[in-house]
Amino acid sequence: MSNYGFATYDSETQRIQGMVNSKFPIFGPRYNDIDKAFRTIHITDTYQSGFITSPNVHLPPAQRYQTIADQGVKRMLIATIPHGFKQRPLGYVTFSGAFVKNVRCRWEYTNAYDYYQYYAPSTNLNNTTTTNIDAISDASGTIMATAYTGDWSAFAQNYFSVSYPSPIIYFVRQAGVEIPGGNPYEVEIDDTNVYVYRNIYWVDSYVRDYYYYSEGQNLEWDFRSRAKGVVDFAGSSFDMTLYLCPYTMEELLT
């Protein structure tokens, strides 16, 4: 059986046009590797992220309309799966299921000085917006909603706001602050394992509106707000299906 295969011939020239042997099964993995090559794992995500404080964000200088902000993605390893092959296999992953996107925000407002004693006192406000998204991934691994959402990806944009007190200086409201977005889960493969990662997207923004005028009035105000936002996927329940090709890239190219 080790030499079993088939060939195709040109009927006019009687020359071999193509040949397949049993060394490399072309339509899938070797049968004794089937459990390693195809694998579906169900994942339930219960992780709720706290807010992230950036070391790059601090109180802006005492000038009008100053903003210091930072944003990013926190990548968290959630599963390590030995693949059982002797070398790094080629492969891909698909996701499907019920995903939950939680946009959490905290707005910390400080009325440091108010000449008029008119504006709202200092306060801290929180808000969470939760969206349920039935989704599957495409060939690249990008997870897309099964229903049209009006955007190219339900995970791409993440705006947050709170019910601001009144009256306040408009600039420190930080209305429409956007948290970066992208794929909630990703997979990497090395020589030994398959790694599953969760992405936590965050923003940290500090604004200040300071004004001083001295012409007999000593008019002064100092209003500050720090807005923190984070996106996590607690509550998601989905299947991750792995397909691992039992060949190296060098084998496929020979």
Secondary structure, DSSP 8 states (H G I E B T S, - for coil): -TT-EEEEE-TTT--EEEEEESSS-TTS--GGGHHHHEEEEEEE----------TT-----SSTTEEEEEEEEEEEEEEEEE---SS--EEEEEEEEEEEEEEEEEEEEEEEEETTS-S---EEEEEEEEEEEEEEE-TTS-EEESS--SSS-TTS-EEE-----SS--GGGG-TTEEE----SEEEEE-SSEEEEEEEEEEEEEEEEEEEEE-SSS-EEEEEEEEEEEEEE-TT-EEEEEEEEESS-HHHHH-
